Every structure is written in C-alpha cells, then in structure tokens.
Amino acid sequence: MGASSWAIPVGVLGGLCLICLAFIWWYIPRLYTRGVQADINRVAAEKQERERQAAALREANGEIPDLEAGGAQVVTPVEMWVITQ
C-alpha cells in the first residue's frame, strides 16, 4: 500500500506553518520590547530637555534655585535680598 498523494505536501505545509508560528512567537515579543524601550528612552529624553529648558528660563529670568531645599523651591532675587537683610 502506497502513501497518499496528499500526505507529503500537507506534512511540508504543516512544518512550514509550525516554523512560521515559532518565528512569530519568538520575534513579536522581542520587537514589542524593543519598541517599548525606545518609547521610554524618547520620553526620558524629552523630559530631560524640558527640565533643561525650564532651568535655563528660570536662570534667564533671574531666579536663583534654593540649593538647601534640593533645588525644588525657587527664590527670586528680591526674596533673597529680604532674607539676607
């Protein structure tokens, strides 16, 4: 009794589908993780740039950061004059 004429093509097609599924199962999460990391890096760079621009703007307006408070509070030159008096 010989093999059916459809057995070999179906087996080859099934093997190709299995290989494609394994490749997709391996590649898509890797691609997703790379994209998420790129987004995180982009957002961090944009935040750092905004903070740099804000600090430059505060400095250009004559505001002096209060270093003892961790730089979170800003003291204007007028307030600094009142504090030192």
C-alpha positions as CSV (number, residue, x, y, z in Angstrom):
1,M,0.0,0.0,0.0
2,G,1.5,3.3,-1.1
3,A,1.3,6.7,0.7
4,S,-1.5,9.0,-0.3
5,S,-0.5,11.8,-2.8
6,W,-1.6,14.5,-0.3
7,A,0.5,13.3,2.7
8,I,3.9,14.8,1.7
9,P,2.5,18.3,0.7
10,V,0.4,18.5,3.8
11,G,3.3,17.5,6.0
12,V,5.6,20.1,4.4
13,L,3.0,22.8,4.6
14,G,2.3,21.9,8.3
15,G,6.1,22.0,9.0
16,L,6.3,25.5,7.4
17,C,3.4,26.7,9.4
18,L,4.9,25.4,12.6
19,I,8.3,27.1,11.8
20,C,6.5,30.4,10.9
21,L,4.5,30.2,14.2
22,A,7.6,29.6,16.2
23,F,9.4,32.5,14.5
24,I,6.4,34.9,15.1
25,W,6.2,33.7,18.8
26,W,9.9,34.5,19.2
27,Y,10.1,37.7,17.2
28,I,7.0,39.7,18.0
29,P,7.6,39.9,21.8
30,R,11.2,40.9,21.1
31,L,10.1,43.6,18.7
32,Y,7.4,44.8,21.1
33,T,10.0,45.1,24.0
34,R,12.4,47.0,21.7
35,G,9.6,49.4,20.8
36,V,8.6,50.0,24.4
37,Q,12.2,50.6,25.4
38,A,12.6,53.1,22.6
39,D,9.4,54.9,23.8
40,I,10.7,55.0,27.3
41,N,14.1,56.5,26.2
42,R,12.3,59.1,24.0
43,V,10.0,60.2,26.8
44,A,13.0,60.4,29.2
45,A,15.0,62.5,26.7
46,E,12.0,64.8,26.2
47,K,11.6,65.2,30.0
48,Q,15.2,66.0,30.4
49,E,15.1,68.6,27.6
50,R,12.0,70.2,29.2
51,E,13.7,70.4,32.6
52,R,16.9,71.9,31.0
53,Q,14.8,74.5,29.1
54,A,12.9,75.3,32.3
55,A,16.1,75.7,34.3
56,A,17.6,77.9,31.6
57,L,14.4,80.1,31.5
58,R,14.4,80.4,35.3
59,E,18.0,81.4,35.2
60,A,17.3,83.9,32.4
61,N,14.5,85.5,34.5
62,G,17.0,86.0,37.4
63,E,15.6,83.3,39.7
64,I,18.1,81.6,41.9
65,P,17.3,78.0,43.0
66,D,17.4,77.2,46.7
67,L,20.0,74.6,46.9
68,E,19.4,73.8,50.6
69,A,15.8,72.7,49.7
70,G,17.1,70.4,47.0
71,G,16.6,72.8,44.2
72,A,12.8,72.3,44.4
73,Q,12.0,75.8,45.6
74,V,13.0,78.9,43.7
75,V,14.0,82.1,45.4
76,T,13.8,85.3,43.4
77,P,16.5,88.0,43.9
78,V,14.0,90.2,45.8
79,E,13.3,87.4,48.3
80,M,17.0,86.7,48.6
81,W,17.6,90.4,49.5
82,V,14.8,90.3,52.1
83,I,16.2,87.1,53.6
84,T,19.8,88.5,53.9
85,Q,18.6,91.7,55.5
